[in-house]
């Protein structure tokens, strides 16, 4: 069932008001309604009076899926529908009007998320307010996603038209249709945006976008600069995951948490990095309470846009992809930012790359360069920079090998990846 357009408009107005006047404060009425929602959850109902809610992660959240959700959906049934939808590419099936979604499982285990019609109206209202905006001018939006999000269909109107491009197909296959569509707004993950940009460059086709919105993956500075040069427009970022719509880009180009309905606790990893612990005061079918994400966040300075909501300076990556090494009995931690700097400072010929830790003593490097004939030479430089970085941490005797660069568009792309699940 699609959300009612009147409900969407009401939530648009509510969220516009709270963004402008209560950007970092959750209203008392919202808290009271949230507590009523928790009373319908077998898991959280006994904890409401004490407020002693445990910190959750994906594994624990999925282990207690049946008790946490408030709509009587069983994990086995939901997983069956979600997997069938992935195979058939038909994402319309529901359970008692509850939509079922499947996360991509980048942290090693798949997750299921639920949304009811009321939550859809809230989400669409938030996206209209903070991402797409309202306009009397007719606009066309093209979005490249792993799975079709039927929420977009909810806001189709005389002034807003959405076209879905399935990432299961190559961007090259879609490009002619994209160019003919001439959309005003493009929504895609950075790995897809990169392929789209290459198509525009390769065909000398002029982009028509007034705005490009990056979703789902970490948007790095060099990627953003490249996209701005090719698309000749502003590149906004949306921080959204299975756990909800977390942050948006303001008019000054800064990423802000949606703290008018999200409580953000911070578990600091060091003096500048933290994991966000999310409590969502608007989710009802599947409460998100003190859910710790393993994204590594750097907090930014207060923004001049006027919002008091926390600024995200950058999303460094996931803690799963931090490189750990043992040196003389001590654990050495190398964060993704340091790996990135070592690679991108090696050569201007690097277009894209992947550095994978496959065991405690082996790294694999895949490079896409402007000139394929020079890739071996560029790899030698990258290897030297990585050896220098590792040596600074006392890490020696690491095998670094070159692998062919390739990417499955159906998988989230990360440039720094830890596939080693050993102790270190």
ZIFENKA-V772550 format. One record per run of one state. SS is the DSSP state (A for helix, B for strand, O for the rest). FROM is the first residue (numbers start at 1). LEN is the number of residues. If there is no record, write none. Layout:
ss	from	len
SS	FROM	LEN
SS	FROM	LEN
This chain:
ss	from	len
O	1	4
A	5	17
O	22	6
A	28	11
O	39	6
A	45	3
O	48	8
B	56	1
O	57	1
A	58	6
O	64	1
A	65	4
O	69	6
A	75	14
O	89	5
B	94	2
O	96	2
B	98	5
O	103	9
B	112	4
O	116	1
A	117	16
O	133	6
B	139	7
O	146	6
A	152	4
O	156	4
B	160	7
O	167	4
A	171	11
O	182	3
B	185	4
O	189	1
A	190	14
O	204	7
B	211	4
O	215	6
A	221	11
O	232	2
B	234	4
O	238	1
B	239	3
O	242	2
B	244	6
O	250	5
B	255	3
O	258	4
B	262	7
O	269	4
B	273	8
O	281	10
B	291	2
O	293	2
B	295	5
O	300	11
B	311	8
A	319	3
O	322	1
B	323	5
O	328	2
B	330	5
O	335	1
A	336	9
O	345	5
B	350	10
O	360	2
B	362	8
O	370	2
A	372	21
O	393	6
B	399	5
O	404	12
B	416	3
O	419	6
